[in-house]
């Protein structure tokens, strides 16, 4: 399904691209857009042909300028609270989406756009990328629960308490970006990462993501034991010859 606010495409085997399509508003996230994104992800979770999802913004100026303030401005206090509660649940469902997600952060990423990017498994950007966590400017707080796991406590305090813009090269240096497109083609770099993930066994990738999400707040031994349990049960080890066919095939060729 493709809506005017959210475009769906399949740029490669196993890859679903979802494009935030409001370039005239710097891809600001309306509530209807976020609902459409949630619906698309629900379908993708049940579709075995989808192995990885790439989120991008239409045009080259913005990934997303955040939640649509013009939409929010006409809501009553009660309606704003209801919208906030719904958005919180939708963002959490995105974080827990069982398949890998990649944010192709071309241009600016403010507010809700940065929330979406931070909750993605990978973030790809370039020289045009600009991240801002804007909540403190308006007397709020965002990403206190996850940003420090991405960039460390000190950098998190800096970004959250100053609400300053972080350019792409700095974002890559501190770990906010996981890949940096030096040639400026952010989407192409994101799709390259997606292809690499899509080529891996999907059950292993799913369990890796699940283990990482469940690890926060647990002690190291608990995380170690849980990984070993998953490896012995859910992923059920195959015969060594089956698991390493490329290795054994290469050895036979050299004998």
N, C-alpha and C positions, 0 to 999 in steps of 0.2 A: 504493500500500500504506500502511496505517495500523497502527501498533503501539500498544500501551498507553503506551509511553514516548516515542513520537514521532508526532505527528499531522501529516498532510499535508492541505492545502487549496489551493484556487485562488481567492483573493479578487478577482482581476481578470485581464483578458486578458494572457497572457504571464507572469503572476506565480505562483510557487509559494511557499507559506508552509509552513515546517517549524517546528512548535512543540514545544519541549522540555517534556514533559508529566509532570513529577513535582512538582507544586506542594506536596505534603505534605513534600517534602525540599528545598524552594527550588530545584527543578529541577536538583539535583545530577546530574552527568553520570556515569552508570554506563558500564562498558565496552560493555555491550549497546546502550545508547542511542547511544554514539558510533559503533558499528558500523552501527546502523540509519541514522544520519545519513549516514554514508559511502555506504551502499547507495542511499539516496534521491538523493544527489547524483550518483552514477554513472548512475542512470536519467535524472535531469534533464539531464545533460550530453549524452545521446543523444536527447533529446526536443526537437525543433525548436519545439514550442509553448511551451516554457519559455524565457523570455528573461532573467529575473532571479529570484533566490531571496531570500526574507526569512526570517531566523531569529528566532524569538521565544520567550519563556518563558511557560508557562501561568500564569494569575493575574496579579495586579498587584504582588506583593511581590518577585519576583526574576526576572531574566533567567536567571542560573544562579549557584549558590553554589560552583561549581567541581566538581572530581572528587569522586566519592562516597567519602568517607573511611571510612565503615562497611564498604563493599565491600573497600577496600584493606586494612583492618585485619586481615581474616581470611586474607589471602594470605601465603604464605611469601615469603622474600626473593627467591628465584628467580622466583616467580610475579609478584611486584611488578615485578621487572626486565623480565620479558617483557611485562607490561601497559604499562610505561613506553615500551618500544621500539615497541610497536604504536601507542600513542597518539601518539608522535612522528610516525610515518608517516601516521596518519589526519589529524593537524592539518596536515601539509605538503600532503596531497592537497586539503584544504579551501582552503588558501591558493592553490593552483594551479588550483582549479576554474575552467574556462574562461569561465564566465558571471558577471556581477556578483552580489555577495552583500551583503545589508544586515542588520545586527544591530539589532533593535528592543530596546534595553536599558531595559526597564521595571523599576525597583527595583534590587536589589543585583546586582553582577557581581563575583565573587571568583575568584581562582585560575584554574582551567581555563575558567571562564566568560569571564574577561577575555582569556584567550588566544584563545578563539574570536572574541570581539568584535574584538580587535586585528587578527586575520587576515581580517576582513571588509573589503569595499571601502568601505562606508559604515557609520557607527555613528550611530544616532538615539536620543536620550534626552530626559530632561526633569528636572523638579525632584526627582523621586523617585530618579533614577539615582545609584548609588554604585559607583564602580570601586575595586578594590583588587588590586594585584599582590602576592600573599601569600608568594611563594617565600622571600624573605629571612628571614621569621619562622621558617622551618623549616630554615635553613641552605642554601637552594637559590638558583637564579637562573633567571629567565624573562624573555623578551621583550627581552633585550639586543641581539638581532640585528635587530629591526624597530621597536621603539617610538621610537627616536630619529628615524626617518624620518617619524613621525607628529607628534611633539610637540617635537622638538629635543633636543639633548644634555643641556642643563641640567635641563629638566623631567624627562627620563628618569632622570637620576641621583637626583633628588628622590624620584620615585615608587618606583623600584626599591630604593633604599637605606633608605627609611623604612617602606615597606609601608603608608603611610597611605591612608585612604579619600579619594577625590576625588568631591565632589558634582557633580551634573549641570551647574550653571552654571559651575563652574571647569573641568570637563572640556570644555565647549564653548569656553570662552575660550582654553584652551591647545591646542585642536585634537584632543583625544581623541574628542570627539563632532563629527561633521560637520554634524549638524542638531539643533536644539533645539526640542522641542515645548512652546511657552510655555503652551498650554492644557492640558498634561498628557497629551494623548492620543498617547502615543509610537507605538503601533502604527499609528494612522491616519497620522501623519507619515511613518512608514517606508513604508507602502503608497503614499503620495503620491509619494515619491521613486522607488519601484519602478515606478509607472505612467509617470513621466517617462522612466525609462531604457528601459522596455519599448517606448515609442513610437519609439525611435531604431532605425536600421538595425542588426540584430543582428551583422552581420559587422564593422561599424565598432567597436561596443562590445567585441566579442571581441578585436579587434586592439589597441585602446587598453589593455585590461587586460593583454594579453600584453606589450606594449611597456613598460608601467610595471613589471611584475614583473621583466622582463629588464634594467631600467635600473640597479638597485642595484649599485654597485661599478664601473660603467663610466664612462669619461670622457665629457664632454659631447658631443664630436664623434662618438663612437661611437653614442651614443643618437640624435643628430640624423640620422646617416646611416642607422641602422636604421629609424627612422620613415619617412624618405623612400623607402627601398627597399620597405617594406610598402605605402606609399601607391601606389607605381608598379606593384606586382606583385599582392600578395594582394587588395588592395582595388580594383585596376584602375579608374582614373578613367573615369567615364561622360561622355557628351556634356554640355556645360555646360547645355544646354536641359533635359536630363533631370534633372540634379542640382539645378537651381534652378527647378523648375516653379512653386513658390509665388511666387517673386520675379517671374518673367516674366508669370505670370497676373495678378498685382496691377498690373503696369505696363500691361498691355493694358486692364485695366478702367478705368484712370485716363486713358487717351488719348482 
